[in-house]
Amino acid sequence: MKLLLTSGGVTNPSIDAALVDLLGKPISECRALCVPTAQWGHPMCGPASVRGFVAAGPRWAGSTGLGWGSLGVLELTALPTVGAQRWVPWVREADLLLVDGGDASYLCHWMRQSGLADLLPSLTDTVWLGVSAGSMVLTPRIGPDFVEWPSAPDDRTLGVVDFSIFPHLGAFPENTMAAAARWAADIGGPAYAIDEQTAIKVDDGSIEVVSEGQWMRFGS
C-alpha cells in the first residue's frame, strides 16, 4: 500500500499535494471508503462523532470532507458477518481507505478479526490515509498511554511500518515534546512525534516527513 499517516488529516497544502501524488489523480476523481471503527473503542468518541466523520462534518474537512468523487463507509465490525466474497471487492475497487482516529488497539483487533489486515499486502495500488489511531494502527507499538480499550491485551499493533507515532503534538496540554521523548524511550525503536500539520508519507519503502508544523524523530 501507499501510506499517508497523519495526526489530524489533510490540514495544509503540503499534505494535500502528498496525497494527490500518492493517488496519481485528483481527489475529485477518487473512490474512498471511510473506516470509523476505531472511534467505538475510545471513551471520547461515540455516535455523534462517528456521524460527523461519516457525514463529512466541519471537524472532518481534512478527511471525509476533502471532496471525494465517491465516499462509502466500511465498518470493520460488520465484515465477519457479511463474508469476504462481498466486502473484499468493495475494498479492491476503492482508490483510498480513509481510516479515522479513536483507539488503535481496538482498530487493530477488528482489522485482524475482519480479515482486512491479511488483505493489506495485496493492495499495492491503494492509498491508506490514516488519522491519529488510523495511522498508529500500522506501527509496531503505540505505547501503553495510548491504549484506552479495556480489552486490549497490550499495546502492540500491526507493524506494517517499522516506526511508531506519537500524534497530536502540542494539540493537548499533555502532548508536549517532553512527553513524546518519554514515550519514545519506552517504545525503544524508531518513532516520530507529529503535530496536526505533519504527515508521514510511505511509498515503495521510501519514508518522507511532510510538514508545515512541528515534528521530531526519535531513535536510530
MDAnalysis code that builds the backbone (N, CA, C; Angstrom):
import MDAnalysis as mda
import numpy as np

u = mda.Universe.empty(660, n_residues=220, atom_resindex=np.repeat(np.arange(220), 3), trajectory=True)
u.add_TopologyAttr("name", ["N", "CA", "C"] * 220)
u.add_TopologyAttr("resid", np.arange(1, 221))
u.add_TopologyAttr("resname", ["MET", "LYS", "LEU", "LEU", "LEU", "THR", "SER", "GLY", "GLY", "VAL", "THR", "ASN", "PRO", "SER", "ILE", "ASP", "ALA", "ALA", "LEU", "VAL", "ASP", "LEU", "LEU", "GLY", "LYS", "PRO", "ILE", "SER", "GLU", "CYS", "ARG", "ALA", "LEU", "CYS", "VAL", "PRO", "THR", "ALA", "GLN", "TRP", "GLY", "HIS", "PRO", "MET", "CYS", "GLY", "PRO", "ALA", "SER", "VAL", "ARG", "GLY", "PHE", "VAL", "ALA", "ALA", "GLY", "PRO", "ARG", "TRP", "ALA", "GLY", "SER", "THR", "GLY", "LEU", "GLY", "TRP", "GLY", "SER", "LEU", "GLY", "VAL", "LEU", "GLU", "LEU", "THR", "ALA", "LEU", "PRO", "THR", "VAL", "GLY", "ALA", "GLN", "ARG", "TRP", "VAL", "PRO", "TRP", "VAL", "ARG", "GLU", "ALA", "ASP", "LEU", "LEU", "LEU", "VAL", "ASP", "GLY", "GLY", "ASP", "ALA", "SER", "TYR", "LEU", "CYS", "HIS", "TRP", "MET", "ARG", "GLN", "SER", "GLY", "LEU", "ALA", "ASP", "LEU", "LEU", "PRO", "SER", "LEU", "THR", "ASP", "THR", "VAL", "TRP", "LEU", "GLY", "VAL", "SER", "ALA", "GLY", "SER", "MET", "VAL", "LEU", "THR", "PRO", "ARG", "ILE", "GLY", "PRO", "ASP", "PHE", "VAL", "GLU", "TRP", "PRO", "SER", "ALA", "PRO", "ASP", "ASP", "ARG", "THR", "LEU", "GLY", "VAL", "VAL", "ASP", "PHE", "SER", "ILE", "PHE", "PRO", "HIS", "LEU", "GLY", "ALA", "PHE", "PRO", "GLU", "ASN", "THR", "MET", "ALA", "ALA", "ALA", "ALA", "ARG", "TRP", "ALA", "ALA", "ASP", "ILE", "GLY", "GLY", "PRO", "ALA", "TYR", "ALA", "ILE", "ASP", "GLU", "GLN", "THR", "ALA", "ILE", "LYS", "VAL", "ASP", "ASP", "GLY", "SER", "ILE", "GLU", "VAL", "VAL", "SER", "GLU", "GLY", "GLN", "TRP", "MET", "ARG", "PHE", "GLY", "SER"])
u.atoms.positions = np.array([
    [0.820, -1.198, 0.000],
    [0.000, 0.000, 0.000],
    [0.860, 1.256, 0.000],
    [0.260, 2.343, -0.393],
    [0.855, 3.663, -0.273],
    [0.226, 4.321, 0.944],
    [1.043, 4.863, 1.834],
    [0.552, 5.332, 3.121],
    [0.762, 6.826, 3.292],
    [-0.258, 7.496, 3.824],
    [-0.116, 8.869, 4.284],
    [-0.637, 8.886, 5.715],
    [0.293, 8.922, 6.658],
    [-0.022, 8.763, 8.076],
    [-0.017, 10.134, 8.734],
    [-1.178, 10.573, 9.192],
    [-1.324, 11.916, 9.724],
    [-1.797, 11.877, 11.174],
    [-1.702, 13.023, 11.815],
    [-2.264, 13.210, 13.142],
    [-3.673, 13.779, 13.057],
    [-3.862, 14.752, 12.154],
    [-5.140, 15.443, 12.076],
    [-5.771, 15.476, 10.709],
    [-5.260, 14.670, 9.781],
    [-5.809, 14.662, 8.433],
    [-5.036, 15.576, 7.498],
    [-5.676, 15.946, 6.416],
    [-5.059, 16.789, 5.387],
    [-5.332, 18.235, 5.775],
    [-4.361, 18.849, 6.426],
    [-4.565, 20.145, 7.076],
    [-3.841, 21.297, 6.409],
    [-3.055, 21.050, 5.378],
    [-2.337, 22.140, 4.712],
    [-1.987, 21.732, 3.279],
    [-1.544, 22.678, 2.459],
    [-1.275, 22.381, 1.052],
    [-0.192, 21.324, 0.831],
    [0.797, 21.255, 1.714],
    [1.868, 20.276, 1.533],
    [1.343, 18.847, 1.684],
    [0.508, 18.627, 2.690],
    [-0.066, 17.289, 2.885],
    [-1.043, 16.969, 1.762],
    [-1.800, 17.969, 1.331],
    [-2.722, 17.774, 0.207],
    [-1.958, 17.351, -1.044],
    [-0.840, 17.998, -1.328],
    [-0.043, 17.656, -2.505],
    [0.523, 16.247, -2.393],
    [0.935, 15.846, -1.178],
    [1.445, 14.495, -0.974],
    [0.360, 13.463, -1.227],
    [-0.865, 13.753, -0.796],
    [-1.978, 12.835, -1.025],
    [-2.271, 12.689, -2.512],
    [-2.348, 13.798, -3.222],
    [-2.630, 13.740, -4.657],
    [-1.526, 12.990, -5.391],
    [-0.284, 13.176, -4.955],
    [0.834, 12.455, -5.569],
    [0.679, 10.949, -5.392],
    [0.281, 10.514, -4.197],
    [0.086, 9.083, -3.956],
    [-1.082, 8.538, -4.766],
    [-2.159, 9.316, -4.865],
    [-3.336, 8.872, -5.605],
    [-3.082, 8.826, -7.112],
    [-2.264, 9.739, -7.597],
    [-1.987, 9.797, -9.022],
    [-3.083, 10.450, -9.840],
    [-4.053, 11.058, -9.196],
    [-5.142, 11.760, -9.876],
    [-5.839, 12.661, -8.872],
    [-6.669, 13.573, -9.315],
    [-7.326, 14.496, -8.388],
    [-8.233, 13.774, -7.392],
    [-8.358, 14.346, -6.212],
    [-9.227, 13.776, -5.183],
    [-10.654, 13.637, -5.700],
    [-11.100, 14.580, -6.503],
    [-12.471, 14.568, -7.009],
    [-12.759, 13.402, -7.944],
    [-11.720, 12.695, -8.375],
    [-11.902, 11.551, -9.261],
    [-11.711, 10.225, -8.527],
    [-11.533, 10.274, -7.215],
    [-11.173, 9.077, -6.451],
    [-12.343, 8.520, -5.653],
    [-12.331, 7.191, -5.539],
    [-13.315, 6.479, -4.725],
    [-12.681, 6.170, -3.372],
    [-13.312, 6.661, -2.323],
    [-12.790, 6.451, -0.974],
    [-13.777, 5.658, -0.134],
    [-13.240, 4.838, 0.756],
    [-14.024, 4.167, 1.784],
    [-13.548, 4.692, 3.131],
    [-14.459, 5.218, 3.942],
    [-14.062, 5.699, 5.258],
    [-14.331, 4.623, 6.307],
    [-13.406, 4.499, 7.248],
    [-13.446, 3.458, 8.272],
    [-13.554, 4.132, 9.642],
    [-14.737, 4.125, 10.268],
    [-14.913, 4.780, 11.564],
    [-14.632, 3.881, 12.764],
    [-14.255, 2.644, 12.542],
    [-14.243, 1.609, 13.586],
    [-13.491, 2.003, 14.847],
    [-12.330, 2.650, 14.727],
    [-11.513, 2.978, 15.901],
    [-12.268, 3.833, 16.902],
    [-13.226, 4.628, 16.426],
    [-13.954, 5.500, 17.336],
    [-14.717, 4.717, 18.407],
    [-15.237, 3.550, 18.046],
    [-16.045, 2.794, 19.013],
    [-15.229, 2.336, 20.205],
    [-13.932, 2.257, 20.082],
    [-13.084, 1.778, 21.170],
    [-12.554, 2.857, 22.082],
    [-12.893, 4.125, 21.832],
    [-12.329, 5.226, 22.618],
    [-13.426, 5.931, 23.412],
    [-13.198, 6.189, 24.707],
    [-14.249, 6.788, 25.542],
    [-14.647, 8.203, 25.145],
    [-13.833, 8.907, 24.386],
    [-14.170, 10.264, 23.972],
    [-14.991, 10.297, 22.682],
    [-15.222, 9.135, 22.087],
    [-15.953, 9.058, 20.818],
    [-17.282, 8.336, 21.021],
    [-18.144, 8.427, 20.033],
    [-19.440, 7.784, 20.131],
    [-20.287, 8.075, 18.907],
    [-21.608, 7.856, 18.995],
    [-22.473, 8.019, 17.822],
    [-22.377, 9.382, 17.153],
    [-22.269, 10.447, 17.949],
    [-22.230, 11.783, 17.348],
    [-20.949, 12.006, 16.548],
    [-19.822, 11.569, 17.094],
    [-18.563, 11.772, 16.376],
    [-18.462, 10.847, 15.159],
    [-18.984, 9.639, 15.275],
    [-18.999, 8.750, 14.110],
    [-19.855, 9.352, 13.004],
    [-21.002, 9.903, 13.389],
    [-21.852, 10.553, 12.391],
    [-21.114, 11.728, 11.745],
    [-20.417, 12.520, 12.532],
    [-19.689, 13.650, 11.982],
    [-18.652, 13.228, 10.964],
    [-17.936, 12.148, 11.267],
    [-16.922, 11.623, 10.342],
    [-17.564, 11.134, 9.055],
    [-18.584, 10.292, 9.187],
    [-19.219, 9.700, 8.011],
    [-19.907, 10.764, 7.159],
    [-20.506, 11.762, 7.816],
    [-21.243, 12.804, 7.098],
    [-20.368, 13.974, 6.677],
    [-19.050, 13.852, 6.860],
    [-18.109, 14.918, 6.468],
    [-18.465, 16.242, 7.135],
    [-18.641, 16.188, 8.457],
    [-18.921, 17.391, 9.219],
    [-17.739, 18.343, 9.231],
    [-17.930, 19.548, 9.750],
    [-16.872, 20.566, 9.718],
    [-15.549, 20.109, 10.334],
    [-15.584, 19.335, 11.406],
    [-14.349, 18.873, 12.038],
    [-13.572, 17.906, 11.155],
    [-14.233, 17.351, 10.156],
    [-13.597, 16.344, 9.308],
    [-13.341, 16.880, 7.898],
    [-13.172, 18.194, 7.781],
    [-12.906, 18.800, 6.471],
    [-11.634, 18.242, 5.844],
    [-10.668, 17.839, 6.672],
    [-9.401, 17.319, 6.163],
    [-9.378, 15.822, 5.955],
    [-10.533, 15.198, 5.981],
    [-10.584, 13.746, 5.730],
    [-11.788, 13.422, 4.852],
    [-12.945, 13.167, 5.447],
    [-14.116, 12.849, 4.630],
    [-14.634, 14.061, 3.862],
    [-14.253, 15.269, 4.287],
    [-14.730, 16.480, 3.635],
    [-13.837, 17.025, 2.541],
    [-12.951, 16.212, 2.003],
    [-11.993, 16.701, 1.003],
    [-12.560, 16.796, -0.403],
    [-13.774, 16.316, -0.626],
    [-14.360, 16.400, -1.962],
    [-14.115, 15.165, -2.809],
    [-14.270, 14.000, -2.223],
    [-14.038, 12.744, -2.929],
    [-15.059, 12.548, -4.047],
    [-14.632, 11.839, -5.106],
    [-15.556, 11.505, -6.174],
    [-16.704, 10.653, -5.673],
    [-16.397, 9.707, -4.801],
    [-17.410, 8.934, -4.097],
    [-16.862, 8.585, -2.727],
    [-17.754, 8.470, -1.761],
    [-17.348, 8.202, -0.387],
    [-18.311, 7.186, 0.216],
    [-17.783, 6.023, 0.565],
    [-18.583, 4.990, 1.204],
    [-18.057, 4.700, 2.595],
    [-18.769, 3.863, 3.325],
    [-18.412, 3.510, 4.696],
    [-18.054, 2.029, 4.757],
    [-16.934, 1.723, 5.399],
    [-16.517, 0.347, 5.645],
    [-16.414, 0.163, 7.151],
    [-17.413, -0.454, 7.754],
    [-17.419, -0.692, 9.197],
    [-16.880, -2.106, 9.461],
    [-15.689, -2.164, 10.043],
    [-14.987, -3.438, 10.174],
    [-15.700, -4.427, 11.076],
    [-16.427, -3.942, 12.079],
    [-17.096, -4.864, 12.991],
    [-18.186, -5.665, 12.280],
    [-18.679, -5.162, 11.158],
    [-19.726, -5.871, 10.408],
    [-19.169, -6.909, 9.442],
    [-17.913, -6.785, 9.056],
    [-17.387, -7.599, 7.964],
    [-17.397, -9.103, 8.235],
    [-17.089, -9.569, 9.459],
    [-17.105, -11.019, 9.669],
    [-18.465, -11.666, 9.412],
    [-19.552, -10.905, 9.555],
    [-20.882, -11.465, 9.329],
    [-21.366, -11.261, 7.897],
    [-20.631, -10.475, 7.125],
    [-21.016, -10.203, 5.743],
    [-20.420, -11.227, 4.790],
    [-19.160, -11.596, 5.030],
    [-18.477, -12.540, 4.154],
    [-17.530, -11.846, 3.200],
    [-16.342, -12.412, 3.069],
    [-15.301, -11.794, 2.246],
    [-15.712, -11.660, 0.787],
    [-16.577, -12.567, 0.314],
    [-16.984, -12.500, -1.097],
    [-17.710, -11.197, -1.411],
    [-18.269, -10.548, -0.382],
    [-18.939, -9.267, -0.600],
    [-18.001, -8.093, -0.373],
    [-17.311, -8.074, 0.786],
    [-16.578, -6.853, 1.133],
    [-15.219, -6.721, 0.474],
    [-14.556, -7.816, 0.146],
    [-13.234, -7.698, -0.486],
    [-13.313, -6.931, -1.812],
    [-14.299, -7.208, -2.684],
    [-14.397, -6.391, -3.904],
    [-14.622, -4.909, -3.624],
    [-15.366, -4.573, -2.559],
    [-15.549, -3.161, -2.216],
    [-14.204, -2.498, -1.960],
    [-13.351, -3.198, -1.201],
    [-12.037, -2.644, -0.860],
    [-11.151, -2.545, -2.096],
    [-11.152, -3.576, -2.900],
    [-10.282, -3.582, -4.087],
    [-10.681, -2.512, -5.092],
    [-11.951, -2.150, -5.130],
    [-12.409, -1.136, -6.076],
    [-12.105, 0.285, -5.606],
    [-11.770, 0.454, -4.346],
    [-11.512, 1.786, -3.796],
    [-10.105, 2.261, -4.153],
    [-9.970, 3.560, -4.348],
    [-8.647, 4.161, -4.535],
    [-7.977, 4.407, -3.194],
    [-8.788, 4.598, -2.150],
    [-8.241, 5.015, -0.866],
    [-9.093, 4.491, 0.286],
    [-8.411, 4.069, 1.358],
    [-9.058, 3.778, 2.632],
    [-8.746, 4.927, 3.579],
    [-9.785, 5.563, 4.096],
    [-9.647, 6.726, 4.960],
    [-10.004, 6.273, 6.374],
    [-8.984, 6.114, 7.206],
    [-9.151, 5.420, 8.490],
    [-9.038, 6.429, 9.632],
    [-10.141, 6.605, 10.344],
    [-10.225, 7.662, 11.345],
    [-9.592, 7.246, 12.670],
    [-9.496, 8.243, 13.569],
    [-8.907, 8.026, 14.883],
    [-9.878, 7.413, 15.874],
    [-9.376, 7.245, 17.085],
    [-10.097, 6.569, 18.153],
    [-9.100, 5.775, 18.968],
    [-9.330, 4.501, 19.136],
    [-8.386, 3.638, 19.842],
    [-7.726, 2.685, 18.856],
    [-6.408, 2.766, 18.749],
    [-5.672, 1.963, 17.767],
    [-5.693, 0.475, 18.111],
    [-5.718, 0.131, 19.402],
    [-5.743, -1.281, 19.774],
    [-7.078, -1.924, 19.387],
    [-8.176, -1.186, 19.549],
    [-9.492, -1.669, 19.131],
    [-9.535, -1.822, 17.607],
    [-9.022, -0.833, 16.903],
    [-8.959, -0.901, 15.448],
    [-8.121, -2.077, 14.988],
    [-6.980, -2.291, 15.637],
    [-6.109, -3.421, 15.305],
    [-6.856, -4.747, 15.451],
    [-7.578, -4.879, 16.560],
    [-8.355, -6.101, 16.802],
    [-9.323, -6.375, 15.656],
    [-10.064, -5.359, 15.235],
    [-11.068, -5.568, 14.204],
    [-10.465, -5.666, 12.813],
    [-9.304, -5.093, 12.604],
    [-8.628, -5.334, 11.324],
    [-8.235, -6.794, 11.193],
    [-7.809, -7.389, 12.294],
    [-7.460, -8.814, 12.268],
    [-8.706, -9.687, 12.186],
    [-9.710, -9.381, 13.011],
    [-10.930, -10.189, 13.036],
    [-11.671, -10.147, 11.702],
    [-11.669, -9.011, 11.062],
    [-12.399, -8.859, 9.804],
    [-11.683, -9.486, 8.618],
    [-10.367, -9.616, 8.710],
    [-9.566, -10.095, 7.584],
    [-8.921, -8.980, 6.788],
    [-9.210, -7.717, 7.129],
    [-8.608, -6.606, 6.382],
    [-7.094, -6.582, 6.545],
    [-6.594, -6.907, 7.723],
    [-5.140, -6.907, 7.939],
    [-4.452, -7.875, 6.989],
    [-5.052, -9.032, 6.762],
    [-4.454, -10.017, 5.856],
    [-4.511, -9.569, 4.405],
    [-5.478, -8.721, 4.085],
    [-5.641, -8.270, 2.701],
    [-4.656, -7.168, 2.327],
    [-4.169, -6.420, 3.305],
    [-3.362, -5.230, 3.023],
    [-2.184, -5.479, 2.082],
    [-1.391, -6.556, 2.246],
    [-0.230, -6.717, 1.359],
    [-0.578, -6.797, -0.120],
    [-1.801, -7.191, -0.433],
    [-2.191, -7.316, -1.847],
    [-2.723, -6.008, -2.425],
    [-2.917, -5.001, -1.592],
    [-3.478, -3.726, -2.054],
    [-2.363, -2.769, -2.464],
    [-1.610, -3.162, -3.463],
    [-0.381, -2.440, -3.805],
    [-0.630, -1.037, -4.345],
    [-1.774, -0.810, -4.979],
    [-2.053, 0.498, -5.566],
    [-3.008, 1.340, -4.729],
    [-3.466, 0.808, -3.610],
    [-4.424, 1.514, -2.762],
    [-3.689, 2.449, -1.808],
    [-4.274, 3.611, -1.562],
    [-3.711, 4.564, -0.611],
    [-4.421, 4.420, 0.733],
    [-3.643, 4.415, 1.791],
    [-4.159, 4.413, 3.158],
    [-3.935, 5.793, 3.749],
    [-5.006, 6.512, 4.024],
    [-4.920, 7.814, 4.675],
    [-5.354, 7.626, 6.122],
    [-4.397, 7.653, 7.037],
    [-4.689, 7.449, 8.443],
    [-4.754, 8.760, 9.192],
    [-5.678, 8.837, 10.141],
    [-5.795, 9.987, 11.034],
    [-5.638, 9.469, 12.464],
    [-4.605, 9.926, 13.164],
    [-4.386, 9.557, 14.566],
    [-4.304, 8.037, 14.722],
    [-5.266, 7.409, 15.406],
    [-5.236, 5.947, 15.580],
    [-5.230, 5.217, 14.247],
    [-5.824, 5.828, 13.223],
    [-5.805, 5.237, 11.892],
    [-4.422, 5.189, 11.285],
    [-3.506, 6.006, 11.797],
    [-2.088, 5.926, 11.426],
    [-1.332, 5.002, 12.371],
    [-1.602, 5.145, 13.660],
    [-0.877, 4.387, 14.687],
    [-1.066, 2.880, 14.549],
    [-2.226, 2.452, 14.032],
    [-2.502, 1.019, 13.948],
    [-1.519, 0.286, 13.038],
    [-0.883, 0.989, 12.125],
    [0.067, 0.347, 11.209],
    [1.463, 0.234, 11.795],
    [1.687, 0.758, 12.989],
    [3.010, 0.746, 13.617],
    [3.174, -0.502, 14.484],
    [4.386, -0.776, 14.964],
    [4.588, -1.967, 15.802],
    [3.982, -1.843, 17.194],
    [4.091, -0.652, 17.812],
    [3.568, -0.400, 19.158],
    [3.038, 1.024, 19.233],
    [2.046, 1.231, 20.103],
    [1.534, 2.585, 20.293],
    [1.914, 3.152, 21.656],
    [2.392, 2.308, 22.579],
    [2.714, 2.748, 23.933],
    [1.496, 2.621, 24.835],
    [1.675, 2.174, 26.078],
    [0.547, 1.938, 26.993],
    [-0.335, 3.157, 27.216],
    [0.236, 4.352, 27.173],
    [-0.566, 5.560, 27.441],
    [-1.645, 5.804, 26.397],
    [-1.504, 5.216, 25.214],
    [-2.481, 5.425, 24.155],
    [-3.515, 4.307, 24.069],
    [-3.447, 3.342, 24.963],
    [-4.417, 2.249, 24.971],
    [-5.590, 2.637, 25.864],
    [-6.761, 2.802, 25.283],
    [-7.970, 3.149, 26.026],
    [-8.982, 1.999, 26.073],
    [-8.840, 1.045, 25.187],
    [-9.783, -0.078, 25.111],
    [-9.469, -1.080, 26.224],
    [-10.379, -1.322, 27.166],
    [-10.074, -2.177, 28.323],
    [-9.704, -3.609, 27.963],
    [-10.152, -4.105, 26.818],
    [-9.886, -5.494, 26.440],
    [-8.597, -5.679, 25.649],
    [-7.865, -4.604, 25.440],
    [-6.606, -4.724, 24.690],
    [-5.607, -5.589, 25.456],
    [-5.004, -6.594, 24.833],
    [-4.037, -7.433, 25.538],
    [-2.731, -6.716, 25.854],
    [-2.339, -5.777, 25.012],
    [-1.111, -4.995, 25.193],
    [-1.162, -3.839, 24.203],
    [-0.020, -3.185, 23.998],
    [-0.014, -2.013, 23.110],
    [0.523, -2.320, 21.721],
    [0.653, -3.593, 21.392],
    [1.174, -3.954, 20.074],
    [0.102, -3.790, 19.000],
    [0.554, -3.335, 17.821],
    [-0.352, -3.161, 16.691],
    [0.212, -3.904, 15.483],
    [-0.116, -3.527, 14.263],
    [0.097, -4.402, 13.106],
    [1.536, -4.478, 12.614],
    [2.331, -3.439, 12.822],
    [3.726, -3.490, 12.384],
    [3.909, -3.470, 10.880],
    [3.007, -2.821, 10.168],
    [3.170, -2.672, 8.718],
    [4.376, -1.794, 8.419],
    [4.588, -0.765, 9.233],
    [5.793, 0.058, 9.158],
    [6.660, -0.252, 10.379],
    [7.914, 0.158, 10.349],
    [8.826, -0.201, 11.443],
    [9.054, 0.934, 12.433],
    [8.196, 1.956, 12.399],
    [8.323, 3.070, 13.333],
    [6.989, 3.297, 14.033],
    [7.054, 3.952, 15.188],
    [5.851, 4.286, 15.940],
    [5.540, 5.777, 15.809],
    [4.316, 6.149, 16.201],
    [3.862, 7.524, 16.025],
    [3.230, 8.045, 17.307],
    [3.694, 9.204, 17.756],
    [3.085, 9.975, 18.839],
    [2.332, 11.112, 18.175],
    [0.976, 11.069, 18.140],
    [0.224, 12.083, 17.403],
    [-0.160, 13.276, 18.271],
    [-0.761, 14.268, 17.645],
    [-1.349, 15.430, 18.319],
    [-0.336, 16.194, 19.176],
    [0.896, 16.267, 18.691],
    [1.921, 17.013, 19.407],
    [1.463, 18.469, 19.548],
    [1.397, 18.932, 20.789],
    [1.002, 20.307, 21.056],
    [-0.485, 20.576, 20.984],
    [-1.288, 19.591, 20.607],
    [-2.730, 19.811, 20.481],
    [-3.442, 19.731, 21.824],
    [-2.851, 19.025, 22.773],
    [-3.397, 18.893, 24.121],
    [-2.304, 19.250, 25.122],
    [-2.669, 19.735, 26.303],
    [-1.650, 20.149, 27.284],
    [-0.656, 19.048, 27.621],
    [-1.106, 17.795, 27.628],
    [-0.223, 16.695, 27.999],
    [0.642, 16.198, 26.843],
    [0.351, 16.623, 25.625],
    [1.091, 16.135, 24.462],
    [2.257, 17.074, 24.128],
    [3.184, 17.168, 25.057],
    [4.358, 18.016, 24.896],
    [5.498, 17.231, 24.252],
    [6.522, 17.934, 23.820],
    [7.691, 17.262, 23.269],
    [8.385, 16.439, 24.341],
    [8.390, 16.923, 25.584],
    [8.985, 16.153, 26.682],
    [8.221, 14.850, 26.908],
    [6.891, 14.907, 26.836],
    [6.090, 13.688, 26.970],
    [6.368, 12.731, 25.822],
    [6.532, 13.277, 24.626],
    [6.848, 12.435, 23.472],
    [8.205, 11.757, 23.640],
    [9.174, 12.466, 24.193],
    [10.501, 11.881, 24.416],
    [10.426, 10.731, 25.418],
    [9.636, 10.901, 26.487],
    [9.477, 9.814, 27.464],
    [8.784, 8.619, 26.825],
    [7.758, 8.891, 26.032],
    [7.055, 7.826, 25.303],
    [8.001, 7.077, 24.373],
    [8.816, 7.814, 23.639],
    [9.745, 7.201, 22.688],
    [10.779, 6.332, 23.395],
    [11.227, 6.745, 24.576],
    [12.197, 5.948, 25.326],
    [11.604, 4.596, 25.717],
    [10.313, 4.578, 26.023],
    [9.646, 3.319, 26.360],
    [9.410, 2.464, 25.122],
    [9.092, 3.103, 23.997],
    [8.851, 2.362, 22.751],
    [10.105, 1.599, 22.339],
    [11.250, 2.237, 22.443],
    [12.512, 1.557, 22.208],
    [12.910, 1.347, 20.766],
    [12.158, 1.856, 19.817],
    [12.508, 1.732, 18.402],
    [12.344, 3.062, 17.708],
    [12.506, 3.103, 16.408],
    [12.314, 4.357, 15.673],
    [10.905, 4.897, 15.900],
    [10.782, 6.204, 16.044],
    [9.482, 6.798, 16.339],
    [9.469, 8.254, 15.908],
    [8.251, 8.734, 15.637],
    [8.053, 10.131, 15.270],
    [6.990, 10.741, 16.173],
    [7.216, 11.962, 16.623],
    [6.176, 12.794, 17.212],
    [5.756, 13.786, 16.142],
    [4.444, 13.863, 15.880],
    [3.961, 14.732, 14.807],
    [2.781, 15.568, 15.296],
    [2.704, 16.796, 14.797],
    [1.578, 17.651, 15.143],
    [0.516, 17.579, 14.051],
    [-0.506, 18.442, 14.172],
    [-1.635, 18.383, 13.243],
    [-1.279, 18.858, 11.835],
    [-0.133, 19.483, 11.682],
    [0.298, 19.988, 10.377],
    [1.361, 19.104, 9.726],
    [1.458, 17.862, 10.199],
    [2.530, 16.967, 9.754],
    [1.951, 15.619, 9.320],
    [2.575, 15.025, 8.311],
    [2.218, 13.683, 7.855],
    [3.494, 12.916, 7.536],
    [3.394, 11.603, 7.549],
    [4.493, 10.732, 7.134],
    [4.030, 9.976, 5.895],
    [4.734, 10.203, 4.807],
    [4.403, 9.594, 3.522],
    [5.302, 8.379, 3.293],
    [4.687, 7.237, 3.024],
    [5.435, 5.999, 2.791],
    [5.030, 5.461, 1.427],
    [5.976, 5.389, 0.528],
    [5.694, 4.960, -0.841],
    [6.847, 4.098, -1.344],
    [6.558, 2.826, -1.592],
    [7.562, 1.893, -2.121],
    [8.813, 1.858, -1.240],
    [8.614, 1.842, 0.074],
    [9.720, 1.745, 1.018],
    [10.373, 3.064, 1.374],
    [10.029, 4.124, 0.659],
    [10.596, 5.445, 0.936],
    [9.743, 6.162, 1.962],
    [10.388, 6.750, 2.982],
    [9.694, 7.463, 4.049],
    [10.045, 8.942, 3.953],
    [9.005, 9.779, 3.924],
    [9.203, 11.228, 3.828],
    [8.284, 11.926, 4.827],
    [8.845, 12.817, 5.620],
    [8.030, 13.639, 6.510],
    [7.585, 14.878, 5.739],
    [6.276, 15.082, 5.706],
    [5.682, 16.237, 5.023],
    [5.102, 17.138, 6.100],
    [5.626, 18.334, 6.256],
    [5.222, 19.132, 7.407],
    [5.248, 20.629, 7.132],
    [4.239, 21.298, 7.670],
    [4.247, 22.751, 7.795],
    [4.140, 23.109, 9.272],
    [4.527, 22.163, 10.130],
    [4.400, 22.355, 11.565],
    [5.607, 21.837, 12.314],
    [5.349, 21.096, 13.387],
    [6.418, 20.630, 14.287],
    [6.425, 19.108, 14.338],
    [7.626, 18.548, 14.314],
    [7.773, 17.105, 14.434],
    [9.176, 16.797, 14.936],
    [9.331, 15.549, 15.373],
    [10.644, 15.094, 15.853],
    [10.758, 13.599, 15.610],
    [11.949, 13.184, 15.189],
    [12.223, 11.758, 15.040],
    [13.079, 11.305, 16.211],
    [12.724, 10.152, 16.786],
    [13.469, 9.560, 17.884],
    [14.019, 8.209, 17.452],
    [15.158, 7.846, 18.013],
    [15.739, 6.529, 17.736],
    [16.568, 6.513, 16.485],
    [17.216, 5.375, 16.255],
    [18.115, 5.240, 15.110],
    [17.363, 4.806, 13.868],
])
